[in-house]
């Protein structure tokens, strides 16, 4: 599908929007963060969600940008917590400036996300939009806290992991579709259906990210392959491997999880070999397919414009099959 009209509309709004001017140290990092690009998945989902119920998706552009600003606020603060030096191959805000500036600029981004939403939503939808936006923002923070908890938690179950990524990643994709539907005048039942479609798609999307981190093409993936393995990050792949490995295979896996000094390349190669022995790639692909299938089936059942549904289905197919 052709995403160019949606992307151009979102970028045009972002380019003309002014977050503030003084003090420069507060506002410049915001402009810098928003200029780093990204896939703009979430604003596109707002527009596609709107289009399922109404033709004039351009009316939802400000609301879609509010979702994107909120998303980038979460990334700015995530980078601080993760001590990440790079974001989209550029220095993170806390690296380019400092942590205090990144915290404060991130706070303003959250405020601006609400401000843009206030400006971009009709009065008749405003209360519901703000309530659902706040609910979603809280869920995202809960997901981030669970993710941090898992870093020091000895055992994490697959249901716990799936719930964490639902909260941290998927609920915002669900809200994006829900918001678009709301602004197009869809009833509560239809809004909820689209929200759940977005959540199932979002869980599949994050699982695909986990898979690409191990099995992606480095030239297409855009970041270091094997980063999760190097960091002992508790992804679905690792949790499934720990649950299914036995005897020498489990000993080998536990050895690499406990070693303090190692060659990153050697560790990635060794753990990936364990994953291959256990069929982890195929299991992950099957799980990804199951979540996307739920989303596709629910979308097919919806009583809405067929051409708009096809656009959303094409977008979901692209997300499922992407290589970066």
Protein Blocks (a to p, Z undefined) as FASTA:
>chain_A
ZZklmmmmmmmmmmmpcfbjbdfklmmmmmmmmmngpjhlmmmmmmmmmmmmomklmlmm
mmmmmmmmmmmmmmmmmmmmnopabgghiacfklmmmmklmmmmmmmmmmmmmmmmmmmp
cfklmmmmmmmmmmmmmmmmmmmmmmmmmmmmmbacfklmmmmmmmmmmmmmmmmmmmmm
mmnopafklmmmmmmmmmmmmmmmmmmmmmmmmmmcfklnopaehklmmnopacfklmmm
mmmggcjlmmmmmmmmmpmbdcfklmmmmmmmmmmmnommmmmmmmmmmmmmmmmmmmmm
pccdfklmmmmmmmmmmmmmpcZZ
